[in-house]
Amino acid sequence: MFRKNAKAIVAAACASPLFSAVAMAGTLYDSTTALRFDLQTDPIPAYFKADNNTHILFDDVPINVGATVTPFVHVDRLTFEITRLNGAAPASVNVYWANMVPDNSTNRGGSDPSLSPYDDFTDDTGPAHLIGVLDLPGNTSGSPVHGTFSIDTDFFTDVLDTTTADYDPVNDQYNLGAHPGYGYFFIGLQFPTATAENGWSLATDPNNLGDITVDFQDTDPTTVDQFFPGFDSADNPFFGTMALKVEGTLLPEPASLSLLALPAISLLSRRKRV
């Protein structure tokens, strides 16, 4: 019921001067400015994609929620860095979002890395929601290229996951709630072919979380396979994140948002009677 009426509540609340005290609009997350390269001399960023074109490559999005109570997000624009090899055909890439839900290794493939799919102790993707399509042009430039592709959106996440377990590669362990003040959800891309013609560019996490935030998930979506994208030419693991920019509004719990709407609704009612 809340998600059905959320847009109306937000519109009314925005008319209240109190709204700016609890809602932060603008760029909520941006890793597109810190692309990762295999070597410093490489002309294009390293990239990754799901091996199966029926799968969705998800990456967790850490949002700095501060002290916001029961935070959720309205997302109005997503921007991706996409790497395209020479000869890549035009492609339509499906864009998804998903909630982060508590890990359930029992029905997600188990937690044994030798098994496939591999499900570690970090939280999983919930149901995938299609939100749009990125239309990629073909690449006949004669060399690999990377480009910026954006899509306007209009969706509300559910309450962000603020208790996810994050992997610490230095100590090879999982730390529950390792980064207080952050809430998480997932954004995913589904490429139309299983070949490596196009891929999602890799980046460094922008929130000073170091290499700890590693939650790439390949979902079909009945199973989840969690992974890191492999090793560079120096045999170092590509820990990090995918190149993504999220623009929107961080919002408080629905109950508080409804209360903020009351002054605006009252003001509109008085103006109408006058």
C-alpha positions as a Markdown table, in Angstrom:
| # | Residue | x | y | z |
|---|---|---|---|---|
| 1 | Met | 0.0 | 0.0 | 0.0 |
| 2 | Phe | 2.8 | 2.4 | 0.8 |
| 3 | Arg | 4.6 | 2.1 | -2.5 |
| 4 | Lys | 1.3 | 2.7 | -4.3 |
| 5 | Asn | 0.9 | 6.0 | -2.6 |
| 6 | Ala | 4.5 | 6.9 | -2.1 |
| 7 | Lys | 4.7 | 9.3 | -5.0 |
| 8 | Ala | 1.7 | 11.3 | -3.8 |
| 9 | Ile | 3.2 | 11.5 | -0.3 |
| 10 | Val | 6.5 | 12.7 | -1.6 |
| 11 | Ala | 5.0 | 15.4 | -3.8 |
| 12 | Ala | 3.0 | 16.8 | -0.9 |
| 13 | Ala | 5.9 | 16.6 | 1.5 |
| 14 | Cys | 8.2 | 18.4 | -0.9 |
| 15 | Ala | 6.0 | 21.5 | -0.5 |
| 16 | Ser | 6.9 | 21.6 | 3.2 |
| 17 | Pro | 10.0 | 23.5 | 4.3 |
| 18 | Leu | 10.5 | 20.7 | 6.8 |
| 19 | Phe | 11.1 | 18.2 | 4.0 |
| 20 | Ser | 14.7 | 19.4 | 3.3 |
| 21 | Ala | 15.7 | 18.5 | 6.8 |
| 22 | Val | 15.1 | 14.8 | 6.3 |
| 23 | Ala | 15.4 | 14.2 | 2.6 |
| 24 | Met | 18.6 | 14.5 | 0.6 |
| 25 | Ala | 18.2 | 14.8 | -3.2 |
| 26 | Gly | 20.9 | 14.7 | -5.8 |
| 27 | Thr | 23.7 | 12.3 | -6.4 |
| 28 | Leu | 23.5 | 9.5 | -3.9 |
| 29 | Tyr | 26.3 | 7.3 | -5.2 |
| 30 | Asp | 28.9 | 7.7 | -8.0 |
| 31 | Ser | 31.7 | 5.4 | -8.9 |
| 32 | Thr | 31.9 | 6.5 | -12.6 |
| 33 | Thr | 34.8 | 8.9 | -11.9 |
| 34 | Ala | 37.1 | 6.1 | -10.6 |
| 35 | Leu | 37.3 | 3.6 | -13.4 |
| 36 | Arg | 39.6 | 0.5 | -12.9 |
| 37 | Phe | 42.2 | -0.5 | -15.5 |
| 38 | Asp | 44.2 | -3.7 | -15.8 |
| 39 | Leu | 47.3 | -1.7 | -16.5 |
| 40 | Gln | 47.7 | 2.1 | -16.4 |
| 41 | Thr | 48.5 | 2.1 | -20.1 |
| 42 | Asp | 45.2 | 0.4 | -21.0 |
| 43 | Pro | 43.0 | 2.6 | -23.2 |
| 44 | Ile | 39.7 | 1.2 | -21.8 |
| 45 | Pro | 38.6 | 0.1 | -18.3 |
| 46 | Ala | 38.4 | -3.5 | -17.2 |
| 47 | Tyr | 34.9 | -4.8 | -17.4 |
| 48 | Phe | 32.7 | -7.7 | -16.6 |
| 49 | Lys | 29.4 | -9.3 | -17.6 |
| 50 | Ala | 27.4 | -12.4 | -16.7 |
| 51 | Asp | 28.4 | -15.4 | -18.8 |
| 52 | Asn | 24.8 | -16.4 | -19.5 |
| 53 | Asn | 22.5 | -14.0 | -21.3 |
| 54 | Thr | 19.6 | -15.1 | -19.2 |
| 55 | His | 21.4 | -14.0 | -16.0 |
| 56 | Ile | 21.5 | -10.5 | -14.5 |
| 57 | Leu | 24.7 | -9.0 | -13.2 |
| 58 | Phe | 23.9 | -7.2 | -9.9 |
| 59 | Asp | 26.1 | -5.0 | -7.8 |
| 60 | Asp | 25.3 | -3.6 | -4.4 |
| 61 | Val | 24.8 | 0.1 | -4.1 |
| 62 | Pro | 26.0 | 1.6 | -0.7 |
| 63 | Ile | 24.0 | 4.7 | 0.2 |
| 64 | Asn | 25.3 | 7.0 | 2.9 |
| 65 | Val | 22.2 | 7.2 | 5.0 |
| 66 | Gly | 23.7 | 8.8 | 8.1 |
| 67 | Ala | 21.2 | 8.8 | 11.0 |
| 68 | Thr | 18.1 | 8.5 | 8.7 |
| 69 | Val | 15.6 | 6.2 | 10.3 |
| 70 | Thr | 14.5 | 3.2 | 8.2 |
| 71 | Pro | 15.8 | 4.8 | 5.0 |
| 72 | Phe | 14.6 | 4.1 | 1.5 |
| 73 | Val | 15.4 | 5.8 | -1.8 |
| 74 | His | 13.5 | 7.3 | -4.8 |
| 75 | Val | 15.7 | 6.8 | -7.8 |
| 76 | Asp | 15.2 | 9.1 | -10.8 |
| 77 | Arg | 18.3 | 8.6 | -12.9 |
| 78 | Leu | 21.0 | 5.9 | -13.4 |
| 79 | Thr | 24.3 | 6.3 | -15.3 |
| 80 | Phe | 26.5 | 3.4 | -16.3 |
| 81 | Glu | 30.0 | 3.2 | -17.8 |
| 82 | Ile | 30.0 | 0.5 | -20.5 |
| 83 | Thr | 33.0 | -1.0 | -22.3 |
| 84 | Arg | 32.4 | -2.1 | -25.9 |
| 85 | Leu | 34.9 | -4.1 | -28.0 |
| 86 | Asn | 35.6 | -3.4 | -31.7 |
| 87 | Gly | 32.9 | -5.1 | -33.7 |
| 88 | Ala | 30.3 | -5.1 | -31.0 |
| 89 | Ala | 26.8 | -5.1 | -32.5 |
| 90 | Pro | 24.1 | -2.7 | -31.3 |
| 91 | Ala | 22.5 | -4.1 | -28.1 |
| 92 | Ser | 19.6 | -3.4 | -25.8 |
| 93 | Val | 20.6 | -4.0 | -22.2 |
| 94 | Asn | 17.9 | -4.5 | -19.6 |
| 95 | Val | 18.3 | -2.6 | -16.4 |
| 96 | Tyr | 17.0 | -4.0 | -13.1 |
| 97 | Trp | 16.8 | -3.1 | -9.4 |
| 98 | Ala | 16.4 | -5.5 | -6.5 |
| 99 | Asn | 16.2 | -5.2 | -2.7 |
| 100 | Met | 18.9 | -6.7 | -0.6 |
| 101 | Val | 17.5 | -9.5 | 1.4 |
| 102 | Pro | 19.0 | -11.6 | 4.2 |
| 103 | Asp | 21.3 | -14.4 | 3.0 |
| 104 | Asn | 19.7 | -17.8 | 2.8 |
| 105 | Ser | 22.3 | -20.3 | 1.8 |
| 106 | Thr | 19.9 | -23.2 | 2.1 |
| 107 | Asn | 18.0 | -22.4 | -1.1 |
| 108 | Arg | 20.6 | -20.2 | -2.8 |
| 109 | Gly | 23.1 | -22.9 | -3.7 |
| 110 | Gly | 25.0 | -23.4 | -0.4 |
| 111 | Ser | 28.1 | -21.7 | 0.9 |
| 112 | Asp | 30.7 | -24.0 | -0.5 |
| 113 | Pro | 32.9 | -22.1 | -3.0 |
| 114 | Ser | 33.5 | -25.4 | -4.8 |
| 115 | Leu | 29.8 | -25.6 | -5.7 |
| 116 | Ser | 28.0 | -23.7 | -8.4 |
| 117 | Pro | 26.3 | -21.4 | -7.8 |
| 118 | Tyr | 28.4 | -20.2 | -4.9 |
| 119 | Asp | 26.5 | -18.2 | -2.2 |
| 120 | Asp | 28.7 | -16.6 | 0.5 |
| 121 | Phe | 27.4 | -14.9 | 3.7 |
| 122 | Thr | 26.7 | -11.5 | 2.2 |
| 123 | Asp | 23.0 | -10.7 | 1.7 |
| 124 | Asp | 21.3 | -11.7 | -1.5 |
| 125 | Thr | 19.2 | -10.1 | -4.2 |
| 126 | Gly | 15.4 | -10.1 | -3.8 |
| 127 | Pro | 13.1 | -10.3 | -6.8 |
| 128 | Ala | 14.4 | -8.5 | -9.9 |
| 129 | His | 12.4 | -5.5 | -11.1 |
| 130 | Leu | 12.8 | -4.3 | -14.8 |
| 131 | Ile | 13.1 | -0.5 | -14.9 |
| 132 | Gly | 14.2 | 0.2 | -18.4 |
| 133 | Val | 16.6 | -0.5 | -21.3 |
| 134 | Leu | 20.0 | 0.9 | -22.3 |
| 135 | Asp | 20.4 | 1.1 | -26.1 |
| 136 | Leu | 24.0 | 0.6 | -27.0 |
| 137 | Pro | 25.2 | 1.6 | -30.5 |
| 138 | Gly | 27.5 | -0.8 | -32.4 |
| 139 | Asn | 31.3 | -0.2 | -32.3 |
| 140 | Thr | 33.0 | -0.1 | -35.6 |
| 141 | Ser | 35.8 | 2.3 | -34.5 |
| 142 | Gly | 38.5 | -0.3 | -35.0 |
| 143 | Ser | 39.4 | -0.4 | -31.3 |
| 144 | Pro | 37.7 | -1.0 | -27.9 |
| 145 | Val | 35.8 | 2.0 | -26.4 |
| 146 | His | 34.0 | 2.9 | -23.3 |
| 147 | Gly | 31.0 | 5.2 | -23.0 |
| 148 | Thr | 28.6 | 6.7 | -20.6 |
| 149 | Phe | 24.9 | 5.7 | -20.8 |
| 150 | Ser | 22.1 | 7.0 | -18.7 |
| 151 | Ile | 18.4 | 6.1 | -18.1 |
| 152 | Asp | 15.7 | 8.2 | -16.4 |
| 153 | Thr | 13.8 | 6.1 | -13.8 |
| 154 | Asp | 11.0 | 6.6 | -11.4 |
| 155 | Phe | 11.0 | 3.9 | -8.7 |
| 156 | Phe | 11.1 | 3.5 | -4.9 |
| 157 | Thr | 13.3 | 0.9 | -3.2 |
| 158 | Asp | 12.0 | -0.8 | -0.2 |
| 159 | Val | 13.7 | -0.1 | 3.1 |
| 160 | Leu | 17.5 | -0.3 | 2.6 |
| 161 | Asp | 19.5 | -3.1 | 4.1 |
| 162 | Thr | 21.7 | -1.6 | 6.9 |
| 163 | Thr | 22.9 | -4.8 | 8.4 |
| 164 | Thr | 24.6 | -6.5 | 5.4 |
| 165 | Ala | 27.7 | -8.6 | 6.0 |
| 166 | Asp | 30.6 | -7.2 | 4.0 |
| 167 | Tyr | 33.6 | -9.2 | 2.9 |
| 168 | Asp | 37.0 | -8.1 | 4.2 |
| 169 | Pro | 39.6 | -9.5 | 1.7 |
| 170 | Val | 42.6 | -8.5 | 3.9 |
| 171 | Asn | 41.4 | -10.7 | 6.8 |
| 172 | Asp | 39.4 | -13.1 | 4.7 |
| 173 | Gln | 36.3 | -12.7 | 6.8 |
| 174 | Tyr | 32.8 | -11.4 | 6.8 |
| 175 | Asn | 31.9 | -8.5 | 9.1 |
| 176 | Leu | 28.2 | -8.0 | 9.9 |
| 177 | Gly | 27.4 | -4.3 | 9.9 |
| 178 | Ala | 31.0 | -3.4 | 9.1 |
| 179 | His | 30.1 | 0.1 | 7.8 |
| 180 | Pro | 27.5 | 1.8 | 10.0 |
| 181 | Gly | 25.7 | 4.7 | 8.3 |
| 182 | Tyr | 25.2 | 2.9 | 5.0 |
| 183 | Gly | 22.2 | 1.2 | 3.5 |
| 184 | Tyr | 22.1 | -1.1 | 0.5 |
| 185 | Phe | 20.1 | -2.1 | -2.5 |
| 186 | Phe | 21.0 | -3.7 | -5.9 |
| 187 | Ile | 21.2 | -2.4 | -9.5 |
| 188 | Gly | 21.7 | -5.0 | -12.3 |
| 189 | Leu | 22.3 | -5.3 | -16.0 |
| 190 | Gln | 21.3 | -8.1 | -18.3 |
| 191 | Phe | 23.2 | -8.2 | -21.6 |
| 192 | Pro | 21.5 | -9.8 | -24.6 |
| 193 | Thr | 24.4 | -12.1 | -25.6 |
| 194 | Ala | 26.8 | -14.4 | -23.8 |
| 195 | Thr | 29.8 | -13.1 | -25.7 |
| 196 | Ala | 32.2 | -10.4 | -24.3 |
| 197 | Glu | 31.4 | -7.7 | -26.9 |
| 198 | Asn | 29.9 | -5.4 | -24.3 |
| 199 | Gly | 30.4 | -5.3 | -20.5 |
| 200 | Trp | 29.9 | -3.2 | -17.4 |
| 201 | Ser | 33.1 | -1.3 | -16.6 |
| 202 | Leu | 34.8 | -1.8 | -13.2 |
| 203 | Ala | 35.5 | 1.0 | -10.7 |
| 204 | Thr | 36.8 | 1.8 | -7.3 |
| 205 | Asp | 34.2 | 2.3 | -4.5 |
| 206 | Pro | 33.8 | 6.0 | -3.9 |
| 207 | Asn | 32.7 | 5.9 | -0.2 |
| 208 | Asn | 36.2 | 5.2 | 1.2 |
| 209 | Leu | 35.1 | 1.7 | 2.1 |
| 210 | Gly | 38.2 | 0.4 | 0.5 |
| 211 | Asp | 38.0 | -3.1 | -1.0 |
| 212 | Ile | 35.6 | -4.4 | 1.6 |
| 213 | Thr | 32.4 | -3.8 | -0.3 |
| 214 | Val | 32.4 | -6.7 | -2.7 |
| 215 | Asp | 29.0 | -8.1 | -3.5 |
| 216 | Phe | 28.7 | -8.9 | -7.2 |
| 217 | Gln | 25.9 | -11.3 | -7.9 |
| 218 | Asp | 24.9 | -13.2 | -11.0 |
| 219 | Thr | 21.3 | -14.3 | -10.6 |
| 220 | Asp | 19.1 | -16.3 | -13.0 |
| 221 | Pro | 17.1 | -15.2 | -10.7 |
| 222 | Thr | 16.2 | -18.5 | -9.0 |
| 223 | Thr | 19.8 | -19.0 | -7.8 |
| 224 | Val | 22.5 | -16.5 | -6.9 |
| 225 | Asp | 26.2 | -16.9 | -7.7 |
| 226 | Gln | 28.4 | -14.4 | -5.8 |
| 227 | Phe | 31.9 | -13.7 | -7.1 |
| 228 | Phe | 34.7 | -11.2 | -7.8 |
| 229 | Pro | 35.5 | -10.4 | -11.4 |
| 230 | Gly | 38.9 | -12.2 | -11.5 |
| 231 | Phe | 42.5 | -11.1 | -11.6 |
| 232 | Asp | 44.5 | -8.5 | -13.4 |
| 233 | Ser | 47.6 | -9.1 | -15.4 |
| 234 | Ala | 49.7 | -8.8 | -12.2 |
| 235 | Asp | 47.6 | -11.6 | -10.6 |
| 236 | Asn | 45.9 | -9.2 | -8.2 |
| 237 | Pro | 42.2 | -9.6 | -7.6 |
| 238 | Phe | 39.8 | -6.9 | -9.0 |
| 239 | Phe | 38.0 | -6.1 | -5.8 |
| 240 | Gly | 35.9 | -3.0 | -6.1 |
| 241 | Thr | 32.6 | -2.1 | -7.7 |
| 242 | Met | 30.9 | -1.6 | -11.0 |
| 243 | Ala | 30.9 | 1.9 | -12.6 |
| 244 | Leu | 27.5 | 3.4 | -11.6 |
| 245 | Lys | 26.0 | 6.7 | -10.7 |
| 246 | Val | 22.7 | 6.9 | -8.8 |
| 247 | Glu | 20.7 | 10.1 | -8.6 |
| 248 | Gly | 17.6 | 10.5 | -6.5 |
| 249 | Thr | 16.3 | 11.2 | -3.0 |
| 250 | Leu | 17.1 | 9.6 | 0.3 |
| 251 | Leu | 13.9 | 9.5 | 2.4 |
| 252 | Pro | 13.0 | 8.6 | 6.0 |
| 253 | Glu | 10.6 | 6.0 | 7.2 |
| 254 | Pro | 7.1 | 6.2 | 5.6 |
| 255 | Ala | 5.4 | 7.2 | 8.9 |
| 256 | Ser | 7.7 | 10.2 | 9.3 |
| 257 | Leu | 7.2 | 11.2 | 5.6 |
| 258 | Ser | 3.4 | 11.1 | 6.0 |
| 259 | Leu | 3.7 | 13.5 | 9.0 |
| 260 | Leu | 5.7 | 15.9 | 6.9 |
| 261 | Ala | 3.1 | 15.9 | 4.2 |
| 262 | Leu | 0.4 | 17.1 | 6.7 |
| 263 | Pro | 1.5 | 20.8 | 6.8 |
| 264 | Ala | 1.7 | 20.9 | 3.0 |
| 265 | Ile | -1.7 | 19.3 | 2.6 |
| 266 | Ser | -3.2 | 21.7 | 5.2 |
| 267 | Leu | -1.7 | 24.7 | 3.4 |
| 268 | Leu | -3.1 | 23.6 | 0.1 |
| 269 | Ser | -6.6 | 23.0 | 1.7 |
| 270 | Arg | -6.6 | 26.5 | 3.1 |
| 271 | Arg | -5.6 | 28.1 | -0.2 |
| 272 | Lys | -8.4 | 26.2 | -1.9 |
| 273 | Arg | -11.0 | 27.5 | 0.5 |
| 274 | Val | -9.8 | 31.1 | 0.1 |
